[in-house]
Amino acid sequence: MRILVVEDEKKVAAFLRKGLEQEAYSVELAGNGTRALELALSEPYDLIILDLLLPGLEGMSVLRELRRQHVPVPVLILTARREVDDRVNGLDAGADDYLVKPFAFAELLARVRALLRRQGSDRSAALQMSDLTVDPVTRQVSRGARLIELTPREYAILDYLLRNTGRVMTRTLIAEHVWDYHFDSDTNLIDVYVKRLREKLEAGGEKRLLHTVRGVGYVMREHER
């Protein structure tokens, strides 16, 4: 899932990005309100984490413009403003949640998960193909009774491919979703991750579900073609 973090303090932005990426989210950063609005209006995100005190266009103006243009993406305000009136104004402007700095990262993650679940039951429903089951809430992966331990990146790739079952996902699309638009998709890093993921999925001798489409990318399907 893709998250846009709008934060002008570089250390805070880097901290958020590192922590969220370790949880297998794809994160893009915007350091000012103008850039944030440009990205939010042109790219699909599953969630926006928005600071209010931004250079140029303030966060509240960004939020109001998104709602004026009927952009439905959930917005979590993350700010040093702690007055009740500030929270009320943020929620009334269209924010879905409000977290005051300083904050516990575990609480931020819990709020992120809650907001993503609200997008629809299909996002939190278990994904299944043959004997492979993925639970997006617990992030538990299994084939039959065998549990499979995946790294955050491996899980993110599997989740993305399963949500696009039957569709061939190019290396560029995988890079954009699992990493970000600045990732160098010309490297073989994605191939390495997919190879490790496939080995784990087939470690019990199960049939292949993750297939390579030579010269194009990868696809999840039950039968080879």
N, C-alpha and C positions, 0 to 999 in steps of 0.2 A: 504494500500500500504506500502511496506517495503523500508525503507531508511537506508543506511549505512552512518554513520557520522564518518569521519576519522579526529580526532583532538586530539593532545597530551596534550593540556591545559585542565586539569580536570574540572575547573570551566566553561570554555566555552562549553565543551562537555556536561556537566550536564545541562547547560542552554538550549542548542540546543535540547537535548533529551526531557526535560520537555515541552518546547514550542511546539515541533512537535507532541509529544504524546497527548497534549491537543487538537491538531487539528485532532486526530484520526489516525495518522500515526504510524506504527510499526517501532521502531528505534533500531538499533544495533550500538554499538560503537567499534571503533578500535583506539588504542592509538599510533600506529606506522605503518609505511609503509608496513613492512613485513606481519603483521597480516591483514592489510587492503587488500593486494593483495591476501592472502590466502582465505579470506572470499569472496571477489569479484569473484574469479575464481571457488568457490565451491558452492555458494549460490545464489539464484535468488533475485535480488534487482530491485526495480523500479527506484531508483535514488541513486547516491552517492554524498555526500557533502564532498569535499576533501580539507584539508589544504595542503599547499606545504612544509612548514618548519616542517618536521617530523623527529624523531630520526630514525637512521638506514636508511632504504630506503626512499628517498625523495618522496614527492607527485608527482612531475613531472615524476619520474621513474615509479611510480605506474600507472599513467595515460598512459604513452607510452606502458607499458607492456600489459595493458588491451586492448588497441587499436591494438597492434601487434597480440594479440590472438583473435581479432575480437569480443570482448565482447561489445555488443551494448548499454549497460546501460548508460543513460544520466549522465553526471558528471558536478556538479557545484563546481567550485574552490572557496574556501573561505579562503582568505589569507591577511596578512598585506602588501604584496608586491603590491605597487600601481603604479609603473612605467608603461608607455604605452608598453614598450618592454616586460615586464613581462606578461601583458595581451595578447599581440600578441603571445608570445611563448606558453602560456597556451592554447589558442584557436587553434593554429596551431598543438599542440600536441594531440588534440582530445577532449578538454573540450567543453561543450555545453554552458556554461555561466561562468561568472567571477564576484565575488563580493568581494570588499575590506573591511577589518576590519578597524575601527569599522563600524558596519552596523545597520540599523534599522530592527528589526525582522519582521515587517510588509512587508518590501521589500523582505526579504529572502523568506517569505511565498509566496509572489506573484511570485517570480522567480521559486520556487518549483512547484507551480501550473501550471505555463506556460510550464515548462519542462515536467511535467507529461502529459499534454495535447498533447504535440508533439509526444508522443509515439504511438498515433493512435486515430482515431476518436472513436473507440469502447470504449476507456477508458473514454471519456467525454460524450458519448451518454447516454441518460436517460435509466435507468434500469426499466423494467416493468414486473409485474406478476399480472394477474387478474386486480383488481382495485388499486393495489399498484404501486406507481411510486416513483423512487428515482433519483434525479438529481445530478450527481457527481460534477458538477461545482458549483452549489449553495448549495449543500448538503440539499436541501429541500426534505422532505419525506411526501407523502400524500397517503391517501386511498380515492379515489373519490375526493370530494371537501374538505375533512377533512385533515387539516395539522397536522403532528405529530412531536412533539418536542422530539429529542433524544439527549442523552449525546454523546460526542465523541466516547466513547467505544461502546455504543449501535449502533451508526451509522457504526462504523468500522466492527462490527460483521454482521450487516445486509448487508452491501456492499459486504463483503466476501462471505456470503452465497448466495446472489443473483447472483454473478458472477460465482457461481458453482451450479446453479439451477439443481435440480434432483440428485446431488451427495451428499452422506452422508459425512459430515465433522466431523471428530472425535474431541474430546475436545483438544487433543494434537495439531492437525492442526490449530484449532482456536487460541489456545494459542500462537503458533509459529507465526501466521500471525498478530494477533491483539496486542500481547504483544511482547515477544522476546523469544529466545531459553532458557533463564534462568528462565522463568516463571514456577512456580510450578503447573503443570497441574493436580496434584492429589487433589488440593483443590476444593471446590464446587463453587468457584468464578464465573466461566464461567456459571454454571447452574443458578446462581443468576442473572447474566446479561441477559441471554437468557429469563428467566422468566419475568423480567421487560420489555424487548423488546417485548415479545409476548403480554403482557398485554396492552402495548401502541398500538400495531398493531391491536388489537381486541377490543379496548376501545369503538368503535362505534357499536359493535355487528357484525362486519364483520366476514366472514368465516376464518378459520385457514389456514395460509399459511406456518408457521414455525412449523415443526413437529419434535418430538423427536423419535429417533430410539433407543430403549432401549438397554443399554449396549454398544452402539457404539458412537452416537453423535447426530447431528442435520442436517436437510435438508429442503430446501425451495422447495415446490411443491404444486400444486393446490388441489390435492386430497390425502386423507389419504389412507394408504394401510394396 
